[in-house]
Amino acid sequence: MAGAIAIIAVLLILPILVIMTGAVGAFILGQFLYRDAEIRNEGSELLDLNL
């Protein structure tokens, strides 16, 4: 009986962990690419158009 409860707990928790890991990864990648774009385009008049 304990094995069935453990399997159910893993099946409920694992998808949440995968989604949260993907969200954290997307946030880190987005921040890195945003900073890289600002550094590469420093002094461009197009940056003034970004809000």
N, CA, C and O atoms as a Maestro MAE file, in Angstrom:
{
 s_m_m2io_version
 :::
 2.0.0
}

f_m_ct {
 s_m_title
 :::
 protein
 m_atom[204] {
  # First column is atom index #
  i_m_mmod_type
  r_m_x_coord
  r_m_y_coord
  r_m_z_coord
  i_m_residue_number
  s_m_chain_name
  s_m_pdb_residue_name
  s_m_pdb_atom_name
  i_m_atomic_number
  :::
  1 25 0.822 -1.199 0.000 1 A "MET " " N  " 7
  2 3 0.000 0.000 0.000 1 A "MET " " CA " 6
  3 2 0.864 1.260 0.000 1 A "MET " " C  " 6
  4 15 0.520 2.253 -0.640 1 A "MET " " O  " 8
  5 25 1.974 1.217 0.713 2 A "ALA " " N  " 7
  6 3 2.862 2.376 0.773 2 A "ALA " " CA " 6
  7 2 3.493 2.642 -0.594 2 A "ALA " " C  " 6
  8 15 3.753 3.792 -0.947 2 A "ALA " " O  " 8
  9 25 3.736 1.589 -1.354 3 A "GLY " " N  " 7
  10 3 4.313 1.750 -2.681 3 A "GLY " " CA " 6
  11 2 3.361 2.475 -3.624 3 A "GLY " " C  " 6
  12 15 3.782 3.307 -4.427 3 A "GLY " " O  " 8
  13 25 2.083 2.153 -3.519 4 A "ALA " " N  " 7
  14 3 1.076 2.801 -4.371 4 A "ALA " " CA " 6
  15 2 0.967 4.282 -4.028 4 A "ALA " " C  " 6
  16 15 0.836 5.119 -4.921 4 A "ALA " " O  " 8
  17 25 1.020 4.604 -2.754 5 A "ILE " " N  " 7
  18 3 0.956 6.001 -2.331 5 A "ILE " " CA " 6
  19 2 2.185 6.757 -2.821 5 A "ILE " " C  " 6
  20 15 2.081 7.906 -3.248 5 A "ILE " " O  " 8
  21 25 3.347 6.114 -2.758 6 A "ALA " " N  " 7
  22 3 4.585 6.740 -3.223 6 A "ALA " " CA " 6
  23 2 4.519 6.992 -4.730 6 A "ALA " " C  " 6
  24 15 4.941 8.051 -5.195 6 A "ALA " " O  " 8
  25 25 3.998 6.035 -5.494 7 A "ILE " " N  " 7
  26 3 3.895 6.208 -6.943 7 A "ILE " " CA " 6
  27 2 2.937 7.345 -7.278 7 A "ILE " " C  " 6
  28 15 3.228 8.157 -8.156 7 A "ILE " " O  " 8
  29 25 1.816 7.414 -6.600 8 A "ILE " " N  " 7
  30 3 0.851 8.488 -6.834 8 A "ILE " " CA " 6
  31 2 1.475 9.843 -6.485 8 A "ILE " " C  " 6
  32 15 1.287 10.814 -7.217 8 A "ILE " " O  " 8
  33 25 2.208 9.915 -5.383 9 A "ALA " " N  " 7
  34 3 2.852 11.169 -4.985 9 A "ALA " " CA " 6
  35 2 3.865 11.609 -6.036 9 A "ALA " " C  " 6
  36 15 3.933 12.792 -6.369 9 A "ALA " " O  " 8
  37 25 4.646 10.680 -6.559 10 A "VAL " " N  " 7
  38 3 5.644 11.007 -7.582 10 A "VAL " " CA " 6
  39 2 4.955 11.466 -8.862 10 A "VAL " " C  " 6
  40 15 5.411 12.412 -9.503 10 A "VAL " " O  " 8
  41 25 3.868 10.809 -9.238 11 A "LEU " " N  " 7
  42 3 3.159 11.191 -10.459 11 A "LEU " " CA " 6
  43 2 2.505 12.558 -10.335 11 A "LEU " " C  " 6
  44 15 2.292 13.226 -11.347 11 A "LEU " " O  " 8
  45 25 2.184 12.986 -9.139 12 A "LEU " " N  " 7
  46 3 1.607 14.307 -8.940 12 A "LEU " " CA " 6
  47 2 2.669 15.396 -8.838 12 A "LEU " " C  " 6
  48 15 2.446 16.519 -9.292 12 A "LEU " " O  " 8
  49 25 3.808 15.082 -8.255 13 A "ILE " " N  " 7
  50 3 4.851 16.078 -8.007 13 A "ILE " " CA " 6
  51 2 5.787 16.246 -9.200 13 A "ILE " " C  " 6
  52 15 6.234 17.361 -9.468 13 A "ILE " " O  " 8
  53 25 6.091 15.181 -9.915 14 A "LEU " " N  " 7
  54 3 7.066 15.237 -11.011 14 A "LEU " " CA " 6
  55 2 6.687 16.231 -12.110 14 A "LEU " " C  " 6
  56 15 7.549 17.008 -12.521 14 A "LEU " " O  " 8
  57 25 5.452 16.251 -12.607 15 A "PRO " " N  " 7
  58 3 5.129 17.243 -13.646 15 A "PRO " " CA " 6
  59 2 5.285 18.690 -13.167 15 A "PRO " " C  " 6
  60 15 5.705 19.558 -13.931 15 A "PRO " " O  " 8
  61 25 4.951 18.939 -11.920 16 A "ILE " " N  " 7
  62 3 5.103 20.287 -11.366 16 A "ILE " " CA " 6
  63 2 6.571 20.677 -11.332 16 A "ILE " " C  " 6
  64 15 6.917 21.808 -11.671 16 A "ILE " " O  " 8
  65 25 7.434 19.760 -10.929 17 A "LEU " " N  " 7
  66 3 8.866 20.045 -10.889 17 A "LEU " " CA " 6
  67 2 9.426 20.294 -12.282 17 A "LEU " " C  " 6
  68 15 10.272 21.171 -12.458 17 A "LEU " " O  " 8
  69 25 8.968 19.541 -13.267 18 A "VAL " " N  " 7
  70 3 9.449 19.723 -14.642 18 A "VAL " " CA " 6
  71 2 9.023 21.091 -15.167 18 A "VAL " " C  " 6
  72 15 9.824 21.795 -15.784 18 A "VAL " " O  " 8
  73 25 7.778 21.470 -14.929 19 A "ILE " " N  " 7
  74 3 7.289 22.766 -15.396 19 A "ILE " " CA " 6
  75 2 8.030 23.905 -14.712 19 A "ILE " " C  " 6
  76 15 8.406 24.876 -15.369 19 A "ILE " " O  " 8
  77 25 8.244 23.807 -13.407 20 A "MET " " N  " 7
  78 3 8.949 24.864 -12.682 20 A "MET " " CA " 6
  79 2 10.404 24.973 -13.134 20 A "MET " " C  " 6
  80 15 10.940 26.077 -13.228 20 A "MET " " O  " 8
  81 25 11.042 23.848 -13.411 21 A "THR " " N  " 7
  82 3 12.419 23.878 -13.895 21 A "THR " " CA " 6
  83 2 12.485 24.562 -15.252 21 A "THR " " C  " 6
  84 15 13.401 25.341 -15.514 21 A "THR " " O  " 8
  85 25 11.518 24.276 -16.114 22 A "GLY " " N  " 7
  86 3 11.472 24.931 -17.415 22 A "GLY " " CA " 6
  87 2 11.242 26.432 -17.287 22 A "GLY " " C  " 6
  88 15 11.828 27.217 -18.032 22 A "GLY " " O  " 8
  89 25 10.390 26.833 -16.344 23 A "ALA " " N  " 7
  90 3 10.113 28.257 -16.143 23 A "ALA " " CA " 6
  91 2 11.357 28.984 -15.643 23 A "ALA " " C  " 6
  92 15 11.653 30.089 -16.096 23 A "ALA " " O  " 8
  93 25 12.074 28.382 -14.730 24 A "VAL " " N  " 7
  94 3 13.306 28.990 -14.208 24 A "VAL " " CA " 6
  95 2 14.359 29.072 -15.313 24 A "VAL " " C  " 6
  96 15 15.052 30.082 -15.437 24 A "VAL " " O  " 8
  97 25 14.480 28.025 -16.105 25 A "GLY " " N  " 7
  98 3 15.428 28.034 -17.211 25 A "GLY " " CA " 6
  99 2 15.098 29.106 -18.240 25 A "GLY " " C  " 6
  100 15 15.992 29.784 -18.746 25 A "GLY " " O  " 8
  101 25 13.812 29.258 -18.550 26 A "ALA " " N  " 7
  102 3 13.391 30.283 -19.505 26 A "ALA " " CA " 6
  103 2 13.669 31.683 -18.965 26 A "ALA " " C  " 6
  104 15 14.076 32.568 -19.717 26 A "ALA " " O  " 8
  105 25 13.453 31.887 -17.661 27 A "PHE " " N  " 7
  106 3 13.721 33.181 -17.052 27 A "PHE " " CA " 6
  107 2 15.204 33.526 -17.128 27 A "PHE " " C  " 6
  108 15 15.570 34.640 -17.503 27 A "PHE " " O  " 8
  109 25 16.052 32.571 -16.774 28 A "ILE " " N  " 7
  110 3 17.503 32.808 -16.792 28 A "ILE " " CA " 6
  111 2 17.981 33.073 -18.221 28 A "ILE " " C  " 6
  112 15 18.776 33.987 -18.446 28 A "ILE " " O  " 8
  113 25 17.505 32.283 -19.188 29 A "LEU " " N  " 7
  114 3 17.898 32.485 -20.573 29 A "LEU " " CA " 6
  115 2 17.401 33.835 -21.085 29 A "LEU " " C  " 6
  116 15 18.128 34.529 -21.797 29 A "LEU " " O  " 8
  117 25 16.185 34.213 -20.736 30 A "GLY " " N  " 7
  118 3 15.635 35.493 -21.162 30 A "GLY " " CA " 6
  119 2 16.424 36.662 -20.616 30 A "GLY " " C  " 6
  120 15 16.697 37.617 -21.343 30 A "GLY " " O  " 8
  121 25 16.795 36.606 -19.347 31 A "GLN " " N  " 7
  122 3 17.579 37.676 -18.746 31 A "GLN " " CA " 6
  123 2 18.955 37.777 -19.396 31 A "GLN " " C  " 6
  124 15 19.442 38.877 -19.660 31 A "GLN " " O  " 8
  125 25 19.575 36.637 -19.652 32 A "PHE " " N  " 7
  126 3 20.890 36.630 -20.289 32 A "PHE " " CA " 6
  127 2 20.823 37.243 -21.688 32 A "PHE " " C  " 6
  128 15 21.661 38.069 -22.048 32 A "PHE " " O  " 8
  129 25 19.831 36.837 -22.470 33 A "LEU " " N  " 7
  130 3 19.719 37.356 -23.840 33 A "LEU " " CA " 6
  131 2 19.347 38.833 -23.852 33 A "LEU " " C  " 6
  132 15 19.807 39.572 -24.721 33 A "LEU " " O  " 8
  133 25 18.526 39.277 -22.908 34 A "TYR " " N  " 7
  134 3 18.144 40.689 -22.824 34 A "TYR " " CA " 6
  135 2 19.372 41.554 -22.521 34 A "TYR " " C  " 6
  136 15 19.584 42.586 -23.158 34 A "TYR " " O  " 8
  137 25 20.170 41.129 -21.551 35 A "ARG " " N  " 7
  138 3 21.387 41.891 -21.203 35 A "ARG " " CA " 6
  139 2 22.382 41.889 -22.363 35 A "ARG " " C  " 6
  140 15 23.025 42.901 -22.641 35 A "ARG " " O  " 8
  141 25 22.503 40.752 -23.032 36 A "ASP " " N  " 7
  142 3 23.412 40.666 -24.177 36 A "ASP " " CA " 6
  143 2 22.974 41.615 -25.291 36 A "ASP " " C  " 6
  144 15 23.808 42.278 -25.907 36 A "ASP " " O  " 8
  145 25 21.677 41.681 -25.549 37 A "ALA " " N  " 7
  146 3 21.171 42.580 -26.591 37 A "ALA " " CA " 6
  147 2 21.402 44.035 -26.224 37 A "ALA " " C  " 6
  148 15 21.729 44.843 -27.093 37 A "ALA " " O  " 8
  149 25 21.239 44.388 -24.954 38 A "GLU " " N  " 7
  150 3 21.488 45.775 -24.546 38 A "GLU " " CA " 6
  151 2 22.962 46.139 -24.688 38 A "GLU " " C  " 6
  152 15 23.288 47.253 -25.097 38 A "GLU " " O  " 8
  153 25 23.839 45.225 -24.358 39 A "ILE " " N  " 7
  154 3 25.276 45.492 -24.474 39 A "ILE " " CA " 6
  155 2 25.671 45.624 -25.942 39 A "ILE " " C  " 6
  156 15 26.423 46.532 -26.296 39 A "ILE " " O  " 8
  157 25 25.177 44.736 -26.797 40 A "ARG " " N  " 7
  158 3 25.547 44.768 -28.215 40 A "ARG " " CA " 6
  159 2 25.011 46.000 -28.931 40 A "ARG " " C  " 6
  160 15 25.632 46.491 -29.874 40 A "ARG " " O  " 8
  161 25 23.860 46.503 -28.489 41 A "ASN " " N  " 7
  162 3 23.219 47.617 -29.187 41 A "ASN " " CA " 6
  163 2 23.295 48.919 -28.406 41 A "ASN " " C  " 6
  164 15 22.453 49.801 -28.576 41 A "ASN " " O  " 8
  165 25 24.291 49.039 -27.558 42 A "GLU " " N  " 7
  166 3 24.443 50.259 -26.773 42 A "GLU " " CA " 6
  167 2 24.678 51.450 -27.695 42 A "GLU " " C  " 6
  168 15 25.497 51.381 -28.612 42 A "GLU " " O  " 8
  169 25 23.969 52.523 -27.452 43 A "GLY " " N  " 7
  170 3 24.115 53.722 -28.264 43 A "GLY " " CA " 6
  171 2 23.181 53.769 -29.463 43 A "GLY " " C  " 6
  172 15 23.189 54.747 -30.211 43 A "GLY " " O  " 8
  173 25 22.390 52.747 -29.655 44 A "SER " " N  " 7
  174 3 21.472 52.718 -30.793 44 A "SER " " CA " 6
  175 2 20.216 53.504 -30.461 44 A "SER " " C  " 6
  176 15 19.719 53.456 -29.336 44 A "SER " " O  " 8
  177 25 19.714 54.220 -31.442 45 A "GLU " " N  " 7
  178 3 18.482 54.984 -31.207 45 A "GLU " " CA " 6
  179 2 17.276 54.055 -31.105 45 A "GLU " " C  " 6
  180 15 16.225 54.485 -30.629 45 A "GLU " " O  " 8
  181 25 17.385 52.813 -31.527 46 A "LEU " " N  " 7
  182 3 16.270 51.878 -31.437 46 A "LEU " " CA " 6
  183 2 15.971 51.472 -30.006 46 A "LEU " " C  " 6
  184 15 14.845 51.080 -29.698 46 A "LEU " " O  " 8
  185 25 16.965 51.559 -29.120 47 A "LEU " " N  " 7
  186 3 16.723 51.228 -27.714 47 A "LEU " " CA " 6
  187 2 15.752 52.201 -27.067 47 A "LEU " " C  " 6
  188 15 15.047 51.832 -26.128 47 A "LEU " " O  " 8
  189 25 15.699 53.430 -27.548 48 A "ASP " " N  " 7
  190 3 14.762 54.405 -26.996 48 A "ASP " " CA " 6
  191 2 13.320 54.044 -27.312 48 A "ASP " " C  " 6
  192 15 12.405 54.488 -26.620 48 A "ASP " " O  " 8
  193 25 13.107 53.243 -28.350 49 A "LEU " " N  " 7
  194 3 11.755 52.838 -28.729 49 A "LEU " " CA " 6
  195 2 11.236 51.692 -27.869 49 A "LEU " " C  " 6
  196 15 10.025 51.477 -27.798 49 A "LEU " " O  " 8
  197 25 12.127 50.953 -27.216 50 A "ASN " " N  " 7
  198 3 11.715 49.849 -26.345 50 A "ASN " " CA " 6
  199 2 11.131 50.398 -25.063 50 A "ASN " " C  " 6
  200 15 11.703 51.293 -24.441 50 A "ASN " " O  " 8
  201 25 10.007 49.867 -24.676 51 A "LEU " " N  " 7
  202 3 9.379 50.290 -23.421 51 A "LEU " " CA " 6
  203 2 9.394 49.190 -22.412 51 A "LEU " " C  " 6
  204 15 8.906 49.369 -21.296 51 A "LEU " " O  " 8
  :::
 }
 m_bond[203] {
  # First column is bond index #
  i_m_from
  i_m_to
  i_m_order
  :::
  1 1 2 1
  2 2 3 1
  3 3 4 2
  4 3 5 1
  5 5 6 1
  6 6 7 1
  7 7 8 2
  8 7 9 1
  9 9 10 1
  10 10 11 1
  11 11 12 2
  12 11 13 1
  13 13 14 1
  14 14 15 1
  15 15 16 2
  16 15 17 1
  17 17 18 1
  18 18 19 1
  19 19 20 2
  20 19 21 1
  21 21 22 1
  22 22 23 1
  23 23 24 2
  24 23 25 1
  25 25 26 1
  26 26 27 1
  27 27 28 2
  28 27 29 1
  29 29 30 1
  30 30 31 1
  31 31 32 2
  32 31 33 1
  33 33 34 1
  34 34 35 1
  35 35 36 2
  36 35 37 1
  37 37 38 1
  38 38 39 1
  39 39 40 2
  40 39 41 1
  41 41 42 1
  42 42 43 1
  43 43 44 2
  44 43 45 1
  45 45 46 1
  46 46 47 1
  47 47 48 2
  48 47 49 1
  49 49 50 1
  50 50 51 1
  51 51 52 2
  52 51 53 1
  53 53 54 1
  54 54 55 1
  55 55 56 2
  56 55 57 1
  57 57 58 1
  58 58 59 1
  59 59 60 2
  60 59 61 1
  61 61 62 1
  62 62 63 1
  63 63 64 2
  64 63 65 1
  65 65 66 1
  66 66 67 1
  67 67 68 2
  68 67 69 1
  69 69 70 1
  70 70 71 1
  71 71 72 2
  72 71 73 1
  73 73 74 1
  74 74 75 1
  75 75 76 2
  76 75 77 1
  77 77 78 1
  78 78 79 1
  79 79 80 2
  80 79 81 1
  81 81 82 1
  82 82 83 1
  83 83 84 2
  84 83 85 1
  85 85 86 1
  86 86 87 1
  87 87 88 2
  88 87 89 1
  89 89 90 1
  90 90 91 1
  91 91 92 2
  92 91 93 1
  93 93 94 1
  94 94 95 1
  95 95 96 2
  96 95 97 1
  97 97 98 1
  98 98 99 1
  99 99 100 2
  100 99 101 1
  101 101 102 1
  102 102 103 1
  103 103 104 2
  104 103 105 1
  105 105 106 1
  106 106 107 1
  107 107 108 2
  108 107 109 1
  109 109 110 1
  110 110 111 1
  111 111 112 2
  112 111 113 1
  113 113 114 1
  114 114 115 1
  115 115 116 2
  116 115 117 1
  117 117 118 1
  118 118 119 1
  119 119 120 2
  120 119 121 1
  121 121 122 1
  122 122 123 1
  123 123 124 2
  124 123 125 1
  125 125 126 1
  126 126 127 1
  127 127 128 2
  128 127 129 1
  129 129 130 1
  130 130 131 1
  131 131 132 2
  132 131 133 1
  133 133 134 1
  134 134 135 1
  135 135 136 2
  136 135 137 1
  137 137 138 1
  138 138 139 1
  139 139 140 2
  140 139 141 1
  141 141 142 1
  142 142 143 1
  143 143 144 2
  144 143 145 1
  145 145 146 1
  146 146 147 1
  147 147 148 2
  148 147 149 1
  149 149 150 1
  150 150 151 1
  151 151 152 2
  152 151 153 1
  153 153 154 1
  154 154 155 1
  155 155 156 2
  156 155 157 1
  157 157 158 1
  158 158 159 1
  159 159 160 2
  160 159 161 1
  161 161 162 1
  162 162 163 1
  163 163 164 2
  164 163 165 1
  165 165 166 1
  166 166 167 1
  167 167 168 2
  168 167 169 1
  169 169 170 1
  170 170 171 1
  171 171 172 2
  172 171 173 1
  173 173 174 1
  174 174 175 1
  175 175 176 2
  176 175 177 1
  177 177 178 1
  178 178 179 1
  179 179 180 2
  180 179 181 1
  181 181 182 1
  182 182 183 1
  183 183 184 2
  184 183 185 1
  185 185 186 1
  186 186 187 1
  187 187 188 2
  188 187 189 1
  189 189 190 1
  190 190 191 1
  191 191 192 2
  192 191 193 1
  193 193 194 1
  194 194 195 1
  195 195 196 2
  196 195 197 1
  197 197 198 1
  198 198 199 1
  199 199 200 2
  200 199 201 1
  201 201 202 1
  202 202 203 1
  203 203 204 2
  :::
 }
}
